Structure formats: C-alpha cells, structure tokens
Amino acid sequence: MKTAVKLVILSLLVGMLLAALGVTLGNFWPSVLTLFGNIVNAVVRFFDWGGEFIILGALVVLPVYIYREVARRRRRRSE
C-alpha cells in the first residue's frame, strides 16, 4: 500500500512538471521522440566537433596506458 501511494504521488509530481514544460497527453510521445532526436543530434555534433581531438589524444594516451599496464602486471608477477 505504501508503494502504491508513493507511486501515485511521484506520478502526480512528474505530471505537474511535464505540464509546466508544455507536455500534454496528446503530445507526450511526439515530445519524447523529439527529445530522443535532440539527444542523438547533440551526440553526433559532439563527435563531429571532438572526434579528431579524441583520435589525436588517443595516439598519446593509449600507448602510455598500455605501457603502464604491462609494467604493472610484470611487477605483480615478480613479487
């Protein structure tokens, strides 16, 4: 019973928040799809902007990481 009351109260609060943002029952799914599309576009734009930087940094970071891991594992074996 407590869980049901908590869920009703939470649903009420979320519903009020969504209504304040302009989301209604009629446009809920289109709003969700638009939000999902906006998130995908933001991720694509981020990698479009930062992809070259990520690759350039990885050319330095990954060999250093691999070297440190190999050295750490050799140290553990020798102990």
mmJSON file of the N, C-alpha and C atoms, coordinates in Angstrom:
{"data_MODEL":{"atom_site":{
"group_PDB":["ATOM","ATOM","ATOM","ATOM","ATOM","ATOM","ATOM","ATOM","ATOM","ATOM","ATOM","ATOM","ATOM","ATOM","ATOM","ATOM","ATOM","ATOM","ATOM","ATOM","ATOM","ATOM","ATOM","ATOM","ATOM","ATOM","ATOM","ATOM","ATOM","ATOM","ATOM","ATOM","ATOM","ATOM","ATOM","ATOM","ATOM","ATOM","ATOM","ATOM","ATOM","ATOM","ATOM","ATOM","ATOM","ATOM","ATOM","ATOM","ATOM","ATOM","ATOM","ATOM","ATOM","ATOM","ATOM","ATOM","ATOM","ATOM","ATOM","ATOM","ATOM","ATOM","ATOM","ATOM","ATOM","ATOM","ATOM","ATOM","ATOM","ATOM","ATOM","ATOM","ATOM","ATOM","ATOM","ATOM","ATOM","ATOM","ATOM","ATOM","ATOM","ATOM","ATOM","ATOM","ATOM","ATOM","ATOM","ATOM","ATOM","ATOM","ATOM","ATOM","ATOM","ATOM","ATOM","ATOM","ATOM","ATOM","ATOM","ATOM","ATOM","ATOM","ATOM","ATOM","ATOM","ATOM","ATOM","ATOM","ATOM","ATOM","ATOM","ATOM","ATOM","ATOM","ATOM","ATOM","ATOM","ATOM","ATOM","ATOM","ATOM","ATOM","ATOM","ATOM","ATOM","ATOM","ATOM","ATOM","ATOM","ATOM","ATOM","ATOM","ATOM","ATOM","ATOM","ATOM","ATOM","ATOM","ATOM","ATOM","ATOM","ATOM","ATOM","ATOM","ATOM","ATOM","ATOM","ATOM","ATOM","ATOM","ATOM","ATOM","ATOM","ATOM","ATOM","ATOM","ATOM","ATOM","ATOM","ATOM","ATOM","ATOM","ATOM","ATOM","ATOM","ATOM","ATOM","ATOM","ATOM","ATOM","ATOM","ATOM","ATOM","ATOM","ATOM","ATOM","ATOM","ATOM","ATOM","ATOM","ATOM","ATOM","ATOM","ATOM","ATOM","ATOM","ATOM","ATOM","ATOM","ATOM","ATOM","ATOM","ATOM","ATOM","ATOM","ATOM","ATOM","ATOM","ATOM","ATOM","ATOM","ATOM","ATOM","ATOM","ATOM","ATOM","ATOM","ATOM","ATOM","ATOM","ATOM","ATOM","ATOM","ATOM","ATOM","ATOM","ATOM","ATOM","ATOM","ATOM","ATOM","ATOM","ATOM","ATOM","ATOM","ATOM","ATOM","ATOM","ATOM","ATOM","ATOM","ATOM","ATOM","ATOM","ATOM","ATOM","ATOM"],
"id":[1,2,3,4,5,6,7,8,9,10,11,12,13,14,15,16,17,18,19,20,21,22,23,24,25,26,27,28,29,30,31,32,33,34,35,36,37,38,39,40,41,42,43,44,45,46,47,48,49,50,51,52,53,54,55,56,57,58,59,60,61,62,63,64,65,66,67,68,69,70,71,72,73,74,75,76,77,78,79,80,81,82,83,84,85,86,87,88,89,90,91,92,93,94,95,96,97,98,99,100,101,102,103,104,105,106,107,108,109,110,111,112,113,114,115,116,117,118,119,120,121,122,123,124,125,126,127,128,129,130,131,132,133,134,135,136,137,138,139,140,141,142,143,144,145,146,147,148,149,150,151,152,153,154,155,156,157,158,159,160,161,162,163,164,165,166,167,168,169,170,171,172,173,174,175,176,177,178,179,180,181,182,183,184,185,186,187,188,189,190,191,192,193,194,195,196,197,198,199,200,201,202,203,204,205,206,207,208,209,210,211,212,213,214,215,216,217,218,219,220,221,222,223,224,225,226,227,228,229,230,231,232,233,234,235,236,237],
"type_symbol":["N","C","C","N","C","C","N","C","C","N","C","C","N","C","C","N","C","C","N","C","C","N","C","C","N","C","C","N","C","C","N","C","C","N","C","C","N","C","C","N","C","C","N","C","C","N","C","C","N","C","C","N","C","C","N","C","C","N","C","C","N","C","C","N","C","C","N","C","C","N","C","C","N","C","C","N","C","C","N","C","C","N","C","C","N","C","C","N","C","C","N","C","C","N","C","C","N","C","C","N","C","C","N","C","C","N","C","C","N","C","C","N","C","C","N","C","C","N","C","C","N","C","C","N","C","C","N","C","C","N","C","C","N","C","C","N","C","C","N","C","C","N","C","C","N","C","C","N","C","C","N","C","C","N","C","C","N","C","C","N","C","C","N","C","C","N","C","C","N","C","C","N","C","C","N","C","C","N","C","C","N","C","C","N","C","C","N","C","C","N","C","C","N","C","C","N","C","C","N","C","C","N","C","C","N","C","C","N","C","C","N","C","C","N","C","C","N","C","C","N","C","C","N","C","C","N","C","C","N","C","C","N","C","C","N","C","C"],
"label_atom_id":["N","CA","C","N","CA","C","N","CA","C","N","CA","C","N","CA","C","N","CA","C","N","CA","C","N","CA","C","N","CA","C","N","CA","C","N","CA","C","N","CA","C","N","CA","C","N","CA","C","N","CA","C","N","CA","C","N","CA","C","N","CA","C","N","CA","C","N","CA","C","N","CA","C","N","CA","C","N","CA","C","N","CA","C","N","CA","C","N","CA","C","N","CA","C","N","CA","C","N","CA","C","N","CA","C","N","CA","C","N","CA","C","N","CA","C","N","CA","C","N","CA","C","N","CA","C","N","CA","C","N","CA","C","N","CA","C","N","CA","C","N","CA","C","N","CA","C","N","CA","C","N","CA","C","N","CA","C","N","CA","C","N","CA","C","N","CA","C","N","CA","C","N","CA","C","N","CA","C","N","CA","C","N","CA","C","N","CA","C","N","CA","C","N","CA","C","N","CA","C","N","CA","C","N","CA","C","N","CA","C","N","CA","C","N","CA","C","N","CA","C","N","CA","C","N","CA","C","N","CA","C","N","CA","C","N","CA","C","N","CA","C","N","CA","C","N","CA","C","N","CA","C","N","CA","C","N","CA","C","N","CA","C","N","CA","C","N","CA","C","N","CA","C","N","CA","C"],
"label_alt_id":[null,null,null,null,null,null,null,null,null,null,null,null,null,null,null,null,null,null,null,null,null,null,null,null,null,null,null,null,null,null,null,null,null,null,null,null,null,null,null,null,null,null,null,null,null,null,null,null,null,null,null,null,null,null,null,null,null,null,null,null,null,null,null,null,null,null,null,null,null,null,null,null,null,null,null,null,null,null,null,null,null,null,null,null,null,null,null,null,null,null,null,null,null,null,null,null,null,null,null,null,null,null,null,null,null,null,null,null,null,null,null,null,null,null,null,null,null,null,null,null,null,null,null,null,null,null,null,null,null,null,null,null,null,null,null,null,null,null,null,null,null,null,null,null,null,null,null,null,null,null,null,null,null,null,null,null,null,null,null,null,null,null,null,null,null,null,null,null,null,null,null,null,null,null,null,null,null,null,null,null,null,null,null,null,null,null,null,null,null,null,null,null,null,null,null,null,null,null,null,null,null,null,null,null,null,null,null,null,null,null,null,null,null,null,null,null,null,null,null,null,null,null,null,null,null,null,null,null,null,null,null,null,null,null,null,null,null],
"label_comp_id":["MET","MET","MET","LYS","LYS","LYS","THR","THR","THR","ALA","ALA","ALA","VAL","VAL","VAL","LYS","LYS","LYS","LEU","LEU","LEU","VAL","VAL","VAL","ILE","ILE","ILE","LEU","LEU","LEU","SER","SER","SER","LEU","LEU","LEU","LEU","LEU","LEU","VAL","VAL","VAL","GLY","GLY","GLY","MET","MET","MET","LEU","LEU","LEU","LEU","LEU","LEU","ALA","ALA","ALA","ALA","ALA","ALA","LEU","LEU","LEU","GLY","GLY","GLY","VAL","VAL","VAL","THR","THR","THR","LEU","LEU","LEU","GLY","GLY","GLY","ASN","ASN","ASN","PHE","PHE","PHE","TRP","TRP","TRP","PRO","PRO","PRO","SER","SER","SER","VAL","VAL","VAL","LEU","LEU","LEU","THR","THR","THR","LEU","LEU","LEU","PHE","PHE","PHE","GLY","GLY","GLY","ASN","ASN","ASN","ILE","ILE","ILE","VAL","VAL","VAL","ASN","ASN","ASN","ALA","ALA","ALA","VAL","VAL","VAL","VAL","VAL","VAL","ARG","ARG","ARG","PHE","PHE","PHE","PHE","PHE","PHE","ASP","ASP","ASP","TRP","TRP","TRP","GLY","GLY","GLY","GLY","GLY","GLY","GLU","GLU","GLU","PHE","PHE","PHE","ILE","ILE","ILE","ILE","ILE","ILE","LEU","LEU","LEU","GLY","GLY","GLY","ALA","ALA","ALA","LEU","LEU","LEU","VAL","VAL","VAL","VAL","VAL","VAL","LEU","LEU","LEU","PRO","PRO","PRO","VAL","VAL","VAL","TYR","TYR","TYR","ILE","ILE","ILE","TYR","TYR","TYR","ARG","ARG","ARG","GLU","GLU","GLU","VAL","VAL","VAL","ALA","ALA","ALA","ARG","ARG","ARG","ARG","ARG","ARG","ARG","ARG","ARG","ARG","ARG","ARG","ARG","ARG","ARG","ARG","ARG","ARG","SER","SER","SER","GLU","GLU","GLU"],
"label_asym_id":["A","A","A","A","A","A","A","A","A","A","A","A","A","A","A","A","A","A","A","A","A","A","A","A","A","A","A","A","A","A","A","A","A","A","A","A","A","A","A","A","A","A","A","A","A","A","A","A","A","A","A","A","A","A","A","A","A","A","A","A","A","A","A","A","A","A","A","A","A","A","A","A","A","A","A","A","A","A","A","A","A","A","A","A","A","A","A","A","A","A","A","A","A","A","A","A","A","A","A","A","A","A","A","A","A","A","A","A","A","A","A","A","A","A","A","A","A","A","A","A","A","A","A","A","A","A","A","A","A","A","A","A","A","A","A","A","A","A","A","A","A","A","A","A","A","A","A","A","A","A","A","A","A","A","A","A","A","A","A","A","A","A","A","A","A","A","A","A","A","A","A","A","A","A","A","A","A","A","A","A","A","A","A","A","A","A","A","A","A","A","A","A","A","A","A","A","A","A","A","A","A","A","A","A","A","A","A","A","A","A","A","A","A","A","A","A","A","A","A","A","A","A","A","A","A","A","A","A","A","A","A","A","A","A","A","A","A"],
"label_entity_id":["1","1","1","1","1","1","1","1","1","1","1","1","1","1","1","1","1","1","1","1","1","1","1","1","1","1","1","1","1","1","1","1","1","1","1","1","1","1","1","1","1","1","1","1","1","1","1","1","1","1","1","1","1","1","1","1","1","1","1","1","1","1","1","1","1","1","1","1","1","1","1","1","1","1","1","1","1","1","1","1","1","1","1","1","1","1","1","1","1","1","1","1","1","1","1","1","1","1","1","1","1","1","1","1","1","1","1","1","1","1","1","1","1","1","1","1","1","1","1","1","1","1","1","1","1","1","1","1","1","1","1","1","1","1","1","1","1","1","1","1","1","1","1","1","1","1","1","1","1","1","1","1","1","1","1","1","1","1","1","1","1","1","1","1","1","1","1","1","1","1","1","1","1","1","1","1","1","1","1","1","1","1","1","1","1","1","1","1","1","1","1","1","1","1","1","1","1","1","1","1","1","1","1","1","1","1","1","1","1","1","1","1","1","1","1","1","1","1","1","1","1","1","1","1","1","1","1","1","1","1","1","1","1","1","1","1","1"],
"label_seq_id":[1,1,1,2,2,2,3,3,3,4,4,4,5,5,5,6,6,6,7,7,7,8,8,8,9,9,9,10,10,10,11,11,11,12,12,12,13,13,13,14,14,14,15,15,15,16,16,16,17,17,17,18,18,18,19,19,19,20,20,20,21,21,21,22,22,22,23,23,23,24,24,24,25,25,25,26,26,26,27,27,27,28,28,28,29,29,29,30,30,30,31,31,31,32,32,32,33,33,33,34,34,34,35,35,35,36,36,36,37,37,37,38,38,38,39,39,39,40,40,40,41,41,41,42,42,42,43,43,43,44,44,44,45,45,45,46,46,46,47,47,47,48,48,48,49,49,49,50,50,50,51,51,51,52,52,52,53,53,53,54,54,54,55,55,55,56,56,56,57,57,57,58,58,58,59,59,59,60,60,60,61,61,61,62,62,62,63,63,63,64,64,64,65,65,65,66,66,66,67,67,67,68,68,68,69,69,69,70,70,70,71,71,71,72,72,72,73,73,73,74,74,74,75,75,75,76,76,76,77,77,77,78,78,78,79,79,79],
"pdbx_PDB_ins_code":[null,null,null,null,null,null,null,null,null,null,null,null,null,null,null,null,null,null,null,null,null,null,null,null,null,null,null,null,null,null,null,null,null,null,null,null,null,null,null,null,null,null,null,null,null,null,null,null,null,null,null,null,null,null,null,null,null,null,null,null,null,null,null,null,null,null,null,null,null,null,null,null,null,null,null,null,null,null,null,null,null,null,null,null,null,null,null,null,null,null,null,null,null,null,null,null,null,null,null,null,null,null,null,null,null,null,null,null,null,null,null,null,null,null,null,null,null,null,null,null,null,null,null,null,null,null,null,null,null,null,null,null,null,null,null,null,null,null,null,null,null,null,null,null,null,null,null,null,null,null,null,null,null,null,null,null,null,null,null,null,null,null,null,null,null,null,null,null,null,null,null,null,null,null,null,null,null,null,null,null,null,null,null,null,null,null,null,null,null,null,null,null,null,null,null,null,null,null,null,null,null,null,null,null,null,null,null,null,null,null,null,null,null,null,null,null,null,null,null,null,null,null,null,null,null,null,null,null,null,null,null,null,null,null,null,null,null],
"Cartn_x":[0.821,0.0,0.864,1.959,2.844,3.461,3.852,4.463,3.482,2.227,1.219,1.021,0.983,0.811,2.015,3.223,4.428,4.411,3.987,3.938,2.915,1.769,0.741,1.269,1.899,2.432,3.54,4.437,5.508,4.94,3.928,3.289,2.643,2.025,1.416,2.468,3.577,4.641,5.271,5.548,6.131,5.145,3.874,2.844,2.749,2.846,2.816,4.041,5.192,6.414,6.311,5.835,5.688,4.681,3.592,2.594,3.196,4.04,4.701,5.646,6.178,7.061,6.291,4.967,4.143,3.814,4.109,3.822,2.41,1.613,0.256,0.118,-1.051,-1.276,-1.245,-1.71,-1.755,-0.41,0.541,1.845,2.979,2.652,3.681,4.674,4.191,5.103,5.854,5.194,5.999,7.076,6.766,7.761,8.919,8.62,9.673,10.551,9.923,10.688,11.546,11.007,11.775,12.962,12.736,13.817,14.895,14.494,15.45,16.242,15.554,16.236,17.222,16.841,17.742,18.976,18.796,19.939,20.876,20.316,21.132,21.889,21.212,21.87,23.0,22.792,23.833,25.053,24.817,25.932,26.686,25.944,26.575,27.383,26.827,27.552,28.801,28.715,29.889,31.005,30.691,31.73,32.188,31.303,31.69,32.728,32.509,33.42,34.677,34.494,35.601,36.248,35.733,36.266,37.749,38.179,39.593,40.448,39.943,40.683,40.795,39.716,39.733,40.772,40.791,41.765,43.187,43.402,44.731,45.211,44.342,44.707,44.956,44.165,44.319,45.665,46.218,47.532,48.617,48.402,49.361,48.921,47.647,47.147,47.185,46.732,46.654,48.015,49.043,50.348,50.889,50.691,51.14,50.373,49.074,48.244,48.696,48.902,49.312,50.66,51.599,52.918,52.796,51.984,51.819,51.182,50.197,49.544,50.509,51.291,52.264,53.286,53.768,54.751,54.145,52.916,52.249,52.073,51.693,51.498,52.825,53.884,55.198,55.656,55.394,55.753,55.012,53.74,52.95,53.453,53.856,54.354,55.667,56.504,57.813,57.75,56.65,56.526,56.242],
"Cartn_y":[-1.195,0.0,1.259,1.26,2.416,2.678,1.612,1.755,2.371,1.949,2.491,3.983,4.388,5.808,6.606,6.083,6.757,6.909,5.857,5.92,6.935,7.017,7.996,9.418,9.651,10.987,11.354,10.415,10.66,10.924,10.148,10.353,11.726,12.16,13.483,14.573,14.461,15.458,15.495,14.326,14.269,14.817,14.485,15.01,16.521,17.078,18.528,19.179,18.553,19.064,19.036,17.917,17.808,18.827,19.028,20.014,21.423,21.712,23.011,23.208,22.108,22.167,22.145,22.082,22.121,20.766,19.703,18.358,17.987,17.482,17.031,15.576,14.993,13.602,13.474,14.509,14.458,14.559,15.212,15.368,14.692,13.758,13.111,12.343,11.414,10.587,11.399,12.322,13.16,13.957,14.404,15.131,14.224,12.984,12.023,11.741,11.553,11.287,12.491,13.694,14.905,15.007,14.725,14.75,13.741,12.523,11.492,11.949,12.532,13.04,14.143,15.03,16.104,15.558,14.518,13.905,13.263,12.535,11.898,12.963,14.045,15.118,15.752,15.927,16.505,15.59,14.29,13.337,13.349,13.357,13.386,14.667,15.805,17.077,17.076,16.462,16.391,15.616,14.452,13.65,14.277,15.016,15.744,16.802,17.487,18.525,17.929,16.921,16.44,15.158,14.569,13.284,13.326,14.369,14.482,14.651,15.415,15.605,14.292,13.501,12.217,11.292,11.217,10.34,10.826,12.129,12.687,12.405,12.606,12.319,10.845,10.003,8.557,8.072,8.754,8.374,8.501,9.352,9.513,8.708,8.805,8.216,6.694,6.07,4.604,3.919,4.351,3.69,3.848,5.024,5.221,4.293,4.182,3.3,1.842,1.407,0.014,-0.254,0.679,0.518,0.379,1.24,1.198,-0.112,-0.596,-1.861,-3.033,-3.065,-4.152,-4.103,-2.915,-2.78,-3.2,-2.826,-3.179,-4.691,-5.323,-6.786,-7.525,-7.018,-7.645,-7.539,-6.37,-6.181,-7.165,-7.387,-8.323,-9.748,-10.128,-11.499,-11.733,-10.701,-10.868,-10.9,-10.48,-10.475,-11.824],
"Cartn_z":[0.0,0.0,0.0,0.79,0.837,-0.532,-1.207,-2.525,-3.507,-3.466,-4.366,-4.132,-2.873,-2.546,-3.034,-2.82,-3.282,-4.802,-5.509,-6.968,-7.461,-6.785,-7.162,-6.943,-5.814,-5.52,-6.508,-6.78,-7.738,-9.13,-9.528,-10.825,-10.91,-9.837,-9.794,-9.973,-9.246,-9.339,-10.726,-11.291,-12.632,-13.655,-13.504,-14.401,-14.344,-13.144,-12.992,-13.632,-13.472,-14.082,-15.608,-16.141,-17.593,-18.125,-17.398,-17.812,-17.798,-16.81,-16.752,-17.93,-18.455,-19.622,-20.934,-20.841,-22.045,-22.645,-21.936,-22.427,-21.983,-22.923,-22.613,-23.017,-22.712,-23.128,-24.646,-25.336,-26.796,-27.474,-26.821,-27.474,-26.702,-25.813,-25.0,-25.866,-26.684,-27.483,-28.526,-29.23,-30.127,-29.384,-28.167,-27.37,-26.982,-26.624,-26.263,-27.485,-28.642,-29.858,-30.243,-30.077,-30.355,-29.407,-28.124,-27.147,-27.513,-27.87,-28.262,-29.478,-30.457,-31.648,-31.306,-30.385,-29.964,-29.27,-28.462,-27.773,-28.785,-29.748,-30.786,-31.573,-31.94,-32.687,-31.883,-30.579,-29.731,-29.671,-29.561,-29.518,-30.844,-31.948,-33.269,-33.436,-33.027,-33.141,-32.274,-31.079,-30.207,-30.886,-31.444,-32.086,-33.398,-34.042,-35.243,-34.883,-33.762,-33.312,-32.674,-31.809,-30.996,-31.471,-32.539,-32.993,-33.3,-33.997,-34.343,-33.089,-32.119,-30.867,-30.1,-30.104,-29.402,-30.018,-31.326,-32.003,-31.76,-31.864,-31.639,-30.215,-29.248,-27.859,-27.622,-28.272,-28.103,-28.627,-29.609,-30.127,-29.063,-28.075,-26.978,-25.76,-25.408,-24.167,-24.197,-25.265,-25.295,-25.193,-25.925,-25.729,-24.306,-23.691,-22.309,-21.376,-21.577,-20.75,-20.9,-22.123,-22.371,-21.713,-21.854,-21.233,-19.715,-19.095,-17.639,-17.193,-17.944,-17.592,-17.694,-18.767,-18.934,-17.805,-17.465,-16.379,-15.051,-14.8,-13.541,-13.43,-14.518,-14.474,-14.317,-14.926,-14.757,-13.307,-12.679,-11.285,-10.392,-10.674,-9.85,-10.002,-11.208,-11.419,-10.687,-10.625,-9.999,-8.473,-7.902,-6.437,-5.876],
"occupancy":[1.0,1.0,1.0,1.0,1.0,1.0,1.0,1.0,1.0,1.0,1.0,1.0,1.0,1.0,1.0,1.0,1.0,1.0,1.0,1.0,1.0,1.0,1.0,1.0,1.0,1.0,1.0,1.0,1.0,1.0,1.0,1.0,1.0,1.0,1.0,1.0,1.0,1.0,1.0,1.0,1.0,1.0,1.0,1.0,1.0,1.0,1.0,1.0,1.0,1.0,1.0,1.0,1.0,1.0,1.0,1.0,1.0,1.0,1.0,1.0,1.0,1.0,1.0,1.0,1.0,1.0,1.0,1.0,1.0,1.0,1.0,1.0,1.0,1.0,1.0,1.0,1.0,1.0,1.0,1.0,1.0,1.0,1.0,1.0,1.0,1.0,1.0,1.0,1.0,1.0,1.0,1.0,1.0,1.0,1.0,1.0,1.0,1.0,1.0,1.0,1.0,1.0,1.0,1.0,1.0,1.0,1.0,1.0,1.0,1.0,1.0,1.0,1.0,1.0,1.0,1.0,1.0,1.0,1.0,1.0,1.0,1.0,1.0,1.0,1.0,1.0,1.0,1.0,1.0,1.0,1.0,1.0,1.0,1.0,1.0,1.0,1.0,1.0,1.0,1.0,1.0,1.0,1.0,1.0,1.0,1.0,1.0,1.0,1.0,1.0,1.0,1.0,1.0,1.0,1.0,1.0,1.0,1.0,1.0,1.0,1.0,1.0,1.0,1.0,1.0,1.0,1.0,1.0,1.0,1.0,1.0,1.0,1.0,1.0,1.0,1.0,1.0,1.0,1.0,1.0,1.0,1.0,1.0,1.0,1.0,1.0,1.0,1.0,1.0,1.0,1.0,1.0,1.0,1.0,1.0,1.0,1.0,1.0,1.0,1.0,1.0,1.0,1.0,1.0,1.0,1.0,1.0,1.0,1.0,1.0,1.0,1.0,1.0,1.0,1.0,1.0,1.0,1.0,1.0,1.0,1.0,1.0,1.0,1.0,1.0,1.0,1.0,1.0,1.0,1.0,1.0,1.0,1.0,1.0,1.0,1.0,1.0],
"B_iso_or_equiv":[0.0,0.0,0.0,0.0,0.0,0.0,0.0,0.0,0.0,0.0,0.0,0.0,0.0,0.0,0.0,0.0,0.0,0.0,0.0,0.0,0.0,0.0,0.0,0.0,0.0,0.0,0.0,0.0,0.0,0.0,0.0,0.0,0.0,0.0,0.0,0.0,0.0,0.0,0.0,0.0,0.0,0.0,0.0,0.0,0.0,0.0,0.0,0.0,0.0,0.0,0.0,0.0,0.0,0.0,0.0,0.0,0.0,0.0,0.0,0.0,0.0,0.0,0.0,0.0,0.0,0.0,0.0,0.0,0.0,0.0,0.0,0.0,0.0,0.0,0.0,0.0,0.0,0.0,0.0,0.0,0.0,0.0,0.0,0.0,0.0,0.0,0.0,0.0,0.0,0.0,0.0,0.0,0.0,0.0,0.0,0.0,0.0,0.0,0.0,0.0,0.0,0.0,0.0,0.0,0.0,0.0,0.0,0.0,0.0,0.0,0.0,0.0,0.0,0.0,0.0,0.0,0.0,0.0,0.0,0.0,0.0,0.0,0.0,0.0,0.0,0.0,0.0,0.0,0.0,0.0,0.0,0.0,0.0,0.0,0.0,0.0,0.0,0.0,0.0,0.0,0.0,0.0,0.0,0.0,0.0,0.0,0.0,0.0,0.0,0.0,0.0,0.0,0.0,0.0,0.0,0.0,0.0,0.0,0.0,0.0,0.0,0.0,0.0,0.0,0.0,0.0,0.0,0.0,0.0,0.0,0.0,0.0,0.0,0.0,0.0,0.0,0.0,0.0,0.0,0.0,0.0,0.0,0.0,0.0,0.0,0.0,0.0,0.0,0.0,0.0,0.0,0.0,0.0,0.0,0.0,0.0,0.0,0.0,0.0,0.0,0.0,0.0,0.0,0.0,0.0,0.0,0.0,0.0,0.0,0.0,0.0,0.0,0.0,0.0,0.0,0.0,0.0,0.0,0.0,0.0,0.0,0.0,0.0,0.0,0.0,0.0,0.0,0.0,0.0,0.0,0.0,0.0,0.0,0.0,0.0,0.0,0.0],
"pdbx_formal_charge":[null,null,null,null,null,null,null,null,null,null,null,null,null,null,null,null,null,null,null,null,null,null,null,null,null,null,null,null,null,null,null,null,null,null,null,null,null,null,null,null,null,null,null,null,null,null,null,null,null,null,null,null,null,null,null,null,null,null,null,null,null,null,null,null,null,null,null,null,null,null,null,null,null,null,null,null,null,null,null,null,null,null,null,null,null,null,null,null,null,null,null,null,null,null,null,null,null,null,null,null,null,null,null,null,null,null,null,null,null,null,null,null,null,null,null,null,null,null,null,null,null,null,null,null,null,null,null,null,null,null,null,null,null,null,null,null,null,null,null,null,null,null,null,null,null,null,null,null,null,null,null,null,null,null,null,null,null,null,null,null,null,null,null,null,null,null,null,null,null,null,null,null,null,null,null,null,null,null,null,null,null,null,null,null,null,null,null,null,null,null,null,null,null,null,null,null,null,null,null,null,null,null,null,null,null,null,null,null,null,null,null,null,null,null,null,null,null,null,null,null,null,null,null,null,null,null,null,null,null,null,null,null,null,null,null,null,null],
"auth_seq_id":[1,1,1,2,2,2,3,3,3,4,4,4,5,5,5,6,6,6,7,7,7,8,8,8,9,9,9,10,10,10,11,11,11,12,12,12,13,13,13,14,14,14,15,15,15,16,16,16,17,17,17,18,18,18,19,19,19,20,20,20,21,21,21,22,22,22,23,23,23,24,24,24,25,25,25,26,26,26,27,27,27,28,28,28,29,29,29,30,30,30,31,31,31,32,32,32,33,33,33,34,34,34,35,35,35,36,36,36,37,37,37,38,38,38,39,39,39,40,40,40,41,41,41,42,42,42,43,43,43,44,44,44,45,45,45,46,46,46,47,47,47,48,48,48,49,49,49,50,50,50,51,51,51,52,52,52,53,53,53,54,54,54,55,55,55,56,56,56,57,57,57,58,58,58,59,59,59,60,60,60,61,61,61,62,62,62,63,63,63,64,64,64,65,65,65,66,66,66,67,67,67,68,68,68,69,69,69,70,70,70,71,71,71,72,72,72,73,73,73,74,74,74,75,75,75,76,76,76,77,77,77,78,78,78,79,79,79],
"auth_comp_id":["MET","MET","MET","LYS","LYS","LYS","THR","THR","THR","ALA","ALA","ALA","VAL","VAL","VAL","LYS","LYS","LYS","LEU","LEU","LEU","VAL","VAL","VAL","ILE","ILE","ILE","LEU","LEU","LEU","SER","SER","SER","LEU","LEU","LEU","LEU","LEU","LEU","VAL","VAL","VAL","GLY","GLY","GLY","MET","MET","MET","LEU","LEU","LEU","LEU","LEU","LEU","ALA","ALA","ALA","ALA","ALA","ALA","LEU","LEU","LEU","GLY","GLY","GLY","VAL","VAL","VAL","THR","THR","THR","LEU","LEU","LEU","GLY","GLY","GLY","ASN","ASN","ASN","PHE","PHE","PHE","TRP","TRP","TRP","PRO","PRO","PRO","SER","SER","SER","VAL","VAL","VAL","LEU","LEU","LEU","THR","THR","THR","LEU","LEU","LEU","PHE","PHE","PHE","GLY","GLY","GLY","ASN","ASN","ASN","ILE","ILE","ILE","VAL","VAL","VAL","ASN","ASN","ASN","ALA","ALA","ALA","VAL","VAL","VAL","VAL","VAL","VAL","ARG","ARG","ARG","PHE","PHE","PHE","PHE","PHE","PHE","ASP","ASP","ASP","TRP","TRP","TRP","GLY","GLY","GLY","GLY","GLY","GLY","GLU","GLU","GLU","PHE","PHE","PHE","ILE","ILE","ILE","ILE","ILE","ILE","LEU","LEU","LEU","GLY","GLY","GLY","ALA","ALA","ALA","LEU","LEU","LEU","VAL","VAL","VAL","VAL","VAL","VAL","LEU","LEU","LEU","PRO","PRO","PRO","VAL","VAL","VAL","TYR","TYR","TYR","ILE","ILE","ILE","TYR","TYR","TYR","ARG","ARG","ARG","GLU","GLU","GLU","VAL","VAL","VAL","ALA","ALA","ALA","ARG","ARG","ARG","ARG","ARG","ARG","ARG","ARG","ARG","ARG","ARG","ARG","ARG","ARG","ARG","ARG","ARG","ARG","SER","SER","SER","GLU","GLU","GLU"],
"auth_asym_id":["A","A","A","A","A","A","A","A","A","A","A","A","A","A","A","A","A","A","A","A","A","A","A","A","A","A","A","A","A","A","A","A","A","A","A","A","A","A","A","A","A","A","A","A","A","A","A","A","A","A","A","A","A","A","A","A","A","A","A","A","A","A","A","A","A","A","A","A","A","A","A","A","A","A","A","A","A","A","A","A","A","A","A","A","A","A","A","A","A","A","A","A","A","A","A","A","A","A","A","A","A","A","A","A","A","A","A","A","A","A","A","A","A","A","A","A","A","A","A","A","A","A","A","A","A","A","A","A","A","A","A","A","A","A","A","A","A","A","A","A","A","A","A","A","A","A","A","A","A","A","A","A","A","A","A","A","A","A","A","A","A","A","A","A","A","A","A","A","A","A","A","A","A","A","A","A","A","A","A","A","A","A","A","A","A","A","A","A","A","A","A","A","A","A","A","A","A","A","A","A","A","A","A","A","A","A","A","A","A","A","A","A","A","A","A","A","A","A","A","A","A","A","A","A","A","A","A","A","A","A","A","A","A","A","A","A","A"],
"auth_atom_id":["N","CA","C","N","CA","C","N","CA","C","N","CA","C","N","CA","C","N","CA","C","N","CA","C","N","CA","C","N","CA","C","N","CA","C","N","CA","C","N","CA","C","N","CA","C","N","CA","C","N","CA","C","N","CA","C","N","CA","C","N","CA","C","N","CA","C","N","CA","C","N","CA","C","N","CA","C","N","CA","C","N","CA","C","N","CA","C","N","CA","C","N","CA","C","N","CA","C","N","CA","C","N","CA","C","N","CA","C","N","CA","C","N","CA","C","N","CA","C","N","CA","C","N","CA","C","N","CA","C","N","CA","C","N","CA","C","N","CA","C","N","CA","C","N","CA","C","N","CA","C","N","CA","C","N","CA","C","N","CA","C","N","CA","C","N","CA","C","N","CA","C","N","CA","C","N","CA","C","N","CA","C","N","CA","C","N","CA","C","N","CA","C","N","CA","C","N","CA","C","N","CA","C","N","CA","C","N","CA","C","N","CA","C","N","CA","C","N","CA","C","N","CA","C","N","CA","C","N","CA","C","N","CA","C","N","CA","C","N","CA","C","N","CA","C","N","CA","C","N","CA","C","N","CA","C","N","CA","C","N","CA","C","N","CA","C","N","CA","C","N","CA","C","N","CA","C"],
"pdbx_PDB_model_num":[1,1,1,1,1,1,1,1,1,1,1,1,1,1,1,1,1,1,1,1,1,1,1,1,1,1,1,1,1,1,1,1,1,1,1,1,1,1,1,1,1,1,1,1,1,1,1,1,1,1,1,1,1,1,1,1,1,1,1,1,1,1,1,1,1,1,1,1,1,1,1,1,1,1,1,1,1,1,1,1,1,1,1,1,1,1,1,1,1,1,1,1,1,1,1,1,1,1,1,1,1,1,1,1,1,1,1,1,1,1,1,1,1,1,1,1,1,1,1,1,1,1,1,1,1,1,1,1,1,1,1,1,1,1,1,1,1,1,1,1,1,1,1,1,1,1,1,1,1,1,1,1,1,1,1,1,1,1,1,1,1,1,1,1,1,1,1,1,1,1,1,1,1,1,1,1,1,1,1,1,1,1,1,1,1,1,1,1,1,1,1,1,1,1,1,1,1,1,1,1,1,1,1,1,1,1,1,1,1,1,1,1,1,1,1,1,1,1,1,1,1,1,1,1,1,1,1,1,1,1,1,1,1,1,1,1,1]
}}}
